[in-house]
Amino acid sequence: MTSLTKHAIENFKIVNKASTYEIDQNMVVQGKQADNERLKIESDFLRGTISDDLNDRITGGFTPDNFQLIRVHGMYQQDDRDIRAERQKQKLEPLHNVMLRARMPGGVITPKQWLAIDKFAQEHTSYGSIRLTTRQTFQFHGVLKPNIKLMHQTLNSVGLDSLATAGDVNRNVLCTPNPIESAVHQQAYDWAKKLSEHLLPKSRAYAEIWLDEEKLETTEENKDSIEPILGASYLPRKFKTTVVVPPQNDIDVHANDLNFVAISEKGQLIGFNVLVGGGLAMTHGDQSTYPRKADDFGFINVEDTLKIAEAVVTTQRDWGNRVNRKNAKTKYTLDRVGIEVFKAEVEKRAGISFSESRPYEFTERGDRIGWVAGIDGKHHLTLFIENGRLLDFDKEDQSKQLKTGVAQIAKIHQGDFRMTANQNLIIAGVAEQDKVKIETLARQYGLIKDDVSLQRTSSMACVAFPTCPLAMAEAERFLPSFVTQVEDLLVKNNLADEAIILRVTGCPNGCGRAMLAEVGLVGKGPDRYNLYLGGNKGGTRIPKIYQENLTSAAILTELDSLIARWSVEREQNEAFGDFVIRIGVVNEVKVSKRDFYD
């Protein structure tokens, strides 16, 4: 055993001295494993008894084990929490339905595919909407059990699926949008697709259950070869991967387990700096959980990308905490065993050594709303979609029919669409002669509004109520009016042309990425939020808690005072997050766990 490994084990025992588990010399956490480990092993490579549940018409939901397993197939069982109490009074079970998240590496979708998902959303979902997510894909909400199989078969008919967009696997791979804006963007997108395919579950369960393909029987002879990367018990926890092209950090690398930062020379991609161990989720009141920035392991040549990705995933597979799911993510594994120990194991497994990181800088992370010209003479129009929700808000008013508007554009568009990790939509590959036609439709249906402020386009929220079972407070439904009030504060202080990166999440699980915001609101209860301050524009700093359990009115009072000071005390072009740290409102979080809680 190396001294580094000994040191890691000793530190782990000290940190977890009140726990019932330890780490052995192979870096494996010992103790009674979480129940999710049992159900994965017993699932016969993700099959479970999902097919039996589909045929059970007595309930609209799934059994507890299948409730977890369907996540790896891209679905979460939910119910409408707005009517839950009323149904309980009527002695009815909750109105069970599923939310599906599609697998779309880099967020690219063709007009034909878009029209297919638009039709399904209109005819077979409770809300009739399409939601663009912070994971650079779309979600269906409110799909009842009789329509679930049809949903998967509809996706399959146009070359899509939802495999591995949730659960203990590598999820949808993000990539900086506008991949045809330059050769490097296109190459980065190609690698996002390769990474997605390489790290997918190899089990045939998805095709057998949803697409009625012939079942492949699991035998003693083949069971060890079915999942060569993920293993029979898959990963200890969810795993997120990105490919990003500086200087745009538009996919928030520090929210993800594994990140490939594109390095180019003479307009061509030559390799990546590899960042490992980012993550934002935490649990209120539990200081063993915390947001964490990713560590830069170093530079690799482009041809080594898949080997390094596989080595990081398998190291986390073998060393991740399968006893305590709250400490099962890659970020906790790095802090438990040590960054250098983890990195050395990745190099050993890949047979590749990291070289010194190449210089790069993140200067922005928002989407560039409006038209952007590509190197091939084509143009890309980025539409701001508030909260990512595409819905016809008024059936009588065309200027509020966002979902219909995108469908109308899809009928004539010759390029493709690209969803962003900021919940916006890019109409990509538009010929010069088609720009006016596309923009006219976008304006007609309310997809372009000239009065949208920079503050509004810099704000984001998770779904929260009424569908998310984890929500403690409102987020998506709360954000628009709250942004209006923040806009008023900026105008009041002569800062109408400025913006603060603002994120709201209904719980501390991190979906809205509030832990990378200049102002982050994390839900604790009805109209109660913890207020975090001090992130930065580049998305490379975690904010620190300022005050706990505030009402929205109290938050606005605090922001009013701070924005007033910012307007008169700021240094030239100083961003709000930098300002509140410089004047001592909050301390800078440099080392995630220690500085975050001290």
N, C-alpha and C positions, 0 to 999 in steps of 0.2 A: 504494500500500500504506500503511495507517495505521501510526502509530508503535506502537500496541498489537499489530498483526499482526507488525510487524518484531521487536518485543520477544519475542513468543511464538516466532517462528521461531528467533531467536538462542538463546533458552533451550533450545529443543528440541534444537538441534545440540550444545549443551554437555552436556546431560544424557545424550544418546545418542551421544557422541563416539566410543565404541567400536563402534557399530553400523554396519551397511552401508546404512542408509537415512536420508533426510532428509525435511523437509516443504517443499513448494513454497509460492508466494505465495497459492495458493488453499486453503491449509491441508490439503492432501492429502499423506499420507505416501507417499514415493516409495521404491521398492525392489522386490525380487522378492516378489510376493504369496504369501500362505499358500495351501497346496494346497486348502483349503476354498473359496477364491474360484474356483478352476478348476472344481471339481465343481458349484458352484451355477450358474455360467454354462453349463456343459455339460449341466445337468440338464433342460433344456427346461421351465423353470418348475416344478421340484420333482418331475418325473415320473421322471427317470432310467430305469433298467431294473428298477424295483421289481416290475412285473408279471411280468417274466421270472423273477426270483428266487423269486417266490411259487410258480411252477410247477416249480421245481427241487426235486425230492424227494430228491436225493442228499445234500444238506446241510440242516441245520436253520437255517442262518444266511443272512446276506446278504453280497453282495460289499462290498469296502471302501467304495466310493462310496455305495452304497445303505445301508450301515451308518450313514453320516452323514445321508443324505437322509430316512430314515424318522423321524428326530427331529422334523423339521418337521411330520410327520404325527402326532406325539404319542407316539412310541415310542422306547425304547432297547433295543438288543440286549444281552442279558446272558447269563450262564450261572451254574449253581450252583457257586460256588467251593469249597463244602465237599466236592464229589465230583470236582472237576476233576483232581486228581492221580491218583485211582483210575481215572478214564476214560482218562487218558493212558497209564497202565500197560497198560490193555486195548486200546491203540491205537485208541481211539474219539475223535472230536472232542468238544470241550466240549458239554454239554447246552444248546445254544442255545435261547433263548426270548426273548420281549420283555416289557418292562414298558410298560404304557400309562398315560398321565396324561391325564385328561379335561379338556376346556375348560369351566369353570364360573365365569363372572364373578360375583364376590361369593359363590361357594360355595353357591348355592341349587339345590336338587333336590327334585322332587315325590316323594310316596310311590310313585306308579306307576313313575317312573324308578328309584327306589331298588330296588324289587322286581325290576326287570329286570336291574340290575347285580348284585344279590345272587344271582340265579339263574345268571348267566353265571359269576360267580366260583366258585360251588359246583361247576358242571359242567365248566368248561373252563380252569381255572387249576391250576397245580401245587400251590399253597399253600392254595387254597380261601378266601383272605382278601380283604378290602377294606381298603386302607390310606388313611387320611386324611392329607394331606400338609401341609407348611408353605406350600404354594402354594394353599391353600384349595380343594382339589379331592380327588378320589380316584384311586388307582392300582390297576390289576390287575398282579399279579406272576406270572411263570411261564406265559405264554401261548405255546404251541408254534405253529410255522408253519401247520399245517393249520387252526388256529382263529383266525388273525389276521383274515381277512376277515369271518368270522362275528362277531367282536368288534365291528368297526366297524359292521356292519349292524345288530347288536343295539342299539348306541348310537343309530344313526340312527332306528331304529324308534320310539324314545321321545323323539326331538327333541334328542339329544346328539351331540357329536363330540369329537375330540381334536386338531383342527387347531391348529397353532401353539402347542402347549404345551411345545415344546422347539425347539432349533435357533436359527438366527440371525434371529429374528423377535421381535415383541412377544408375550410369553407371557400366561398366564392373568392377567386383571386382578383384583387383590384389592380387597376393600372391607370396611370395618368391619361385622361381623355385626349381627344383629338389626335389619334395615332397617325393620321396621314398629314398632320401639320408639318412633320419633318420625317426624314428617314429613321432617325433614332426613335421617335414615337412609334412608328410602325414596327420596328424591331422589338421594342419593349412590349408592345401588345402581343406580338407573336410569342414572346417568352411567357407572358401571362397565360396564354392558352396552353402552352406546353406544360407549364407548372401545374395548371388545373388538372389536365389529363393524367399527368404522371402521378399525382398524389391522390387521385380518386380511389374510393373503395373499389376493389376488383370483384367483390361478390356480385352474383347475378340476381340478388334479391329484388332490386328495383324493377328490372325488366320482367321478372317472373310475376310479381304481385300486380304491377300497374299496367303492364303491356301484354300480359297473358302469354309470355314466352315459356318454353318448356323448362321445367325445373331441373337444375343441376344438383344431383344428390351429393351431400357431403359424406365422404367415406374416410376411413382411417388412412387410406393411401393419399387422398388429395387435400385433406384438411389443413396440412401445414403449408401448402402452396397457394391457398386461395387468396390470402392477404399478405403478400411478401413485404410490404412497407408498413401497413397499419397494424397488422397482427390480428389474432383472433379476438382480442379484447379492445381493439382499436386504440385511440389515444386516451389519456387520462382526462382530458377536457378539450373544449373547442380550441381550434388552432386557425390563425388567420395569416394570410400571406399577401404581399403587395409587390408591385413593380412600379417604381416612381421615376420620373424624369425631372431633375432639378432644372430651374429653380422653383418649380411649382410643387408644393407639398399638398396637393389637392386631395390626397387620399389619407392624410394624417398617419404617417409611418409609425409614430410612437403609440398608436392604438393597436398595433399588430405584433404577432409573435415573430414573424420572419419577413424581412423587407429587402428588396433588391434595388439599390439606388444606381440608376444608369450612369455610366461613365463613358464619355465619347471622345473620339479624336477625329478631326477632319470630317465631321458630320456622320461618323459611323460608330455604332455601339461596339466597344471593345471589352466591356466587362461590367462588374457591379461591385460596389461596396455593400457588404452584407450586414444588416442590422437585425439583432435578435433580442427578443424578450420584452417587447412593449406590451402594454395592456392597461385598460382603464377601469375595469370593474372593481368594486369593493363592496363591503357590507357595513351598513350603519352600526357604529358601536363596536366593531371588531377590528382592532389595530393590527391583527395579523394579516389583514387584507388592505391593499393600497394600490393606487395607480402607479405605473412605472414606465419610464422611458426605455426605449430599446438601446442596447449597446452595440457599438460598431466593432465587428469582429475583424474587418479588413477587406482587402480587394481580392476578387477572383476573376479569372478570364471567363469570357462569355461561354465558352464550351464546357465549363465546369459547373454551370448553374444547376442542372438537375441532380448531379451527384451531391453537391453541397446541400441542396434543399432536402434530399432524401436523408442525408446524414443528420441534419438538424431535427427532422421529424422523428427519425428512429431513436435518436438520443432522448428526446422528450418522451417518446413512447416508453422507453425502458426505465428512465429515471424520474419521470413525473410522479407526483403524489397521487396514488390511487386509494389512499385511506381517507383523506380529507379533501373533498371537492373544492372547498373554498380556497385551498392552497395548491390546486392541481395545475394551474396554467404555467406556461413556460417561464414567465417572469419570476415565479416563486422557485422554480427549479434552479434558475441561474443564481438567485440570491442564496439558496440553500447549499448548493455544491460549490459555488464560486464560478465567476465568469471564465477564468483561465482554464479551470478544470473542464467545464462544458465545452469551451472552444477547442481544447486539445482533443477531446473525444470526437468532436465533429471532424477535425482534421484526420484523425486516425481512421474513422469509418469511411470517409470519402477518399482517402489516399491523396489528399490535396492540402497544401499549406496556404493559409491566408498570407498575402503580402500586405505591405503598409497601405492604409486607406488612401485613396486619391482625393484631392480637394474638391469640395462642392459646397453649395450654400442654398438653403431654402429661404426665399424672400417673400413668397406669397403662398396662399393655399385656397383662396376662393376661386370660383369659376369666372371666366371672362365673359360676362353677359354681353350678348350682341354678336355682330359678325366678326369673324376672324378669317383671314385669307390663308390658304394652304400653299405649299411649295409647288403643287401640281396645277395651279390655276383654279382649283375648286375653292369653295367657301363653306364655312361652318357657322351656323347660327345657334348660339346657346340661349335657351329660354329659361327664365327664372320661374320655377314651379314652387310656390310657397308650400313648405312641408312635404314636397314631393307628391302631393295629392292631386291626381288627375280625375276630375269629376265634373259632370255638368251641373253646376251649382244653381242654374236657373233655366228650366226647359223652354221658357219663352224668350229669353234674352241671349242671342248668339254671343254677345261679348263676355258671357260668363259660362260658356260651354267648352271647357278646356279639353275634356276627354274627346268630344266630337271633333274639336279642332285638330288635335293630333292625328286622328283617324282620317280626316279630310286631307291633311298634308301627306299622310302615308299613301293615299291613293294615287298621288301624282309624283311623289318624290323618287328620284332615280339613284340616290345615294343610300345611306343608312342612318340609323339613330344611334346615339351614344349616351347612355345614362351616366351621370357623374356621382361621385361619392358625397356630393353636397346636395343631392336630391334634385338636380336639374337635368334638363334634356338638351342634347346637342343634335340639331339637324345637320348631318355631316355630308360632305361631298356634293355640294350644290353648285351647278354650273352657273357661270356669270349670267347667262340669259334667263335663268330660272329664279334668280334672287327676288325679283319684284313679286313674282307669283307666290313664292313661299312666304315672304314677309306679309303680303296682303292677307293671306289666309290666317297667319298667326295673329295679326292685329284684329281681324274680323271676329275671331273666337276668344279674344282676351288673353292670348298667350304672350303678347307683347303689350306692356303698358309703360308709357314714358315717365310716369310719376313714381315709379318704384325707387325707393331710396337705397343708398349704399348700405345703410344700417339693416334694412330688411333683407337684402341679399347676403348679408354677413351673419344672419341668424338661422338657427336650425333647432329642431326638436325631434324627439322620438315619438312613436305613436301614442303610448300610454293609454288612457281611457278612450273608448269603452272596451277595447278588445284585449289589451295586454293583461294577462293575469298577475303580472308582477308590479303593475303600476300602483304607486302610493299617492301620486298627485297628477294633475293634468299637465300635459306638455303640448302635443300638437294643437289641441283646441284652445289652449291658453296663449300660445305664442303670438298669433297675429295682433291681438289687442295689446299685449304687453309691449311688443315692438313699437306700436304706435305711440305708446306712452314714453318709451325711451327716445323715439324720434323727437317728441315734444321737448324732452330735456335737452337734447342736442341743439335744437333750434333756439331754445331759451338762452343757451349759453354761446350762441354764435358759432356752433360747430355742425351746422346742417350738412356740410360736405364731408364730414368725418364719419367713421364707423367704428364700433367696438365689436369684436368677435364674440357673439352671444350664443350660448347653447343652453337648452333646457331638457332635462330628462326626468321622467316620472318616477324613477327609482335609481339606486346607485349602480346598476349593472352596465352602464356605459354606452348604450346604443346611440345616444345623441352626441357622444364625444364631448360632454361638458367638461371633462377633466383635461381638455386641451384648449379651453376657451379663455379669453380675457375676462369674461364674466360668465360663470357657470352656475346654473341653478339645478340642484339635485333634490328631487321630491322626497318628502318625509311623511306627508299626510295631506288631507284636503286643504289646499291653499297654504301649504307649508313647505318651505324649501331651505336647504342649506345653501349659503351664498359663498362661492369661491371666486377669488380674484387673482390675477397675475400671470395668466398665460401670455404668449406672445404671438405676433403676426405670423411667424414662420411655423408655428405648431411644434416647437422644440422645447417648450417649457410647460410643466404641470402647474396649475394654479393652486393656491393654498386657501384653506377655509378662512373666511372673514367673520361671518356670524352664522349661527345655527338656528334652524327652526323659525325662520321669518315668514310672515305673510307677504304676499306680493306687494301690498301697499307699503309695508315696511322696507322692502327691498328697493322700491322706487324712491323712498325717502333717502335711503343711504346712497343710491346712485345719483340722486339730485345733488347732494352735497359733494360727492367725489367728482362728478362731471364739472361742477362749478369750479372746483379747484383746478382740475385738469385744464380748463379753458384759459386760466390766467397764470398758472404756475408751470406749465409744460415747457420743456425745451423744444427747440425747433424740430418739427415733425415727429415728436415723441408720441408713441402709441400709448393707449390707455393702460395696457397691461404693464408696460415698462414704467410708466409714471407712478402707478400705485406701489410698485416695489421701490423705486428710487426715493420716494418721500416717506417710506416706512409704514404704509398702511398695512401691508403684509410682507413677510419675508420671502425671499426667493427660494423656491424648491429646487435644490441642486441635486441632491441624492434622494430619490423618490420617497423611500420609507422614513428615513430619519428626519428629513426636513419637512415632510408632509405633515407629520404629527407633532413635532416639537413646537 
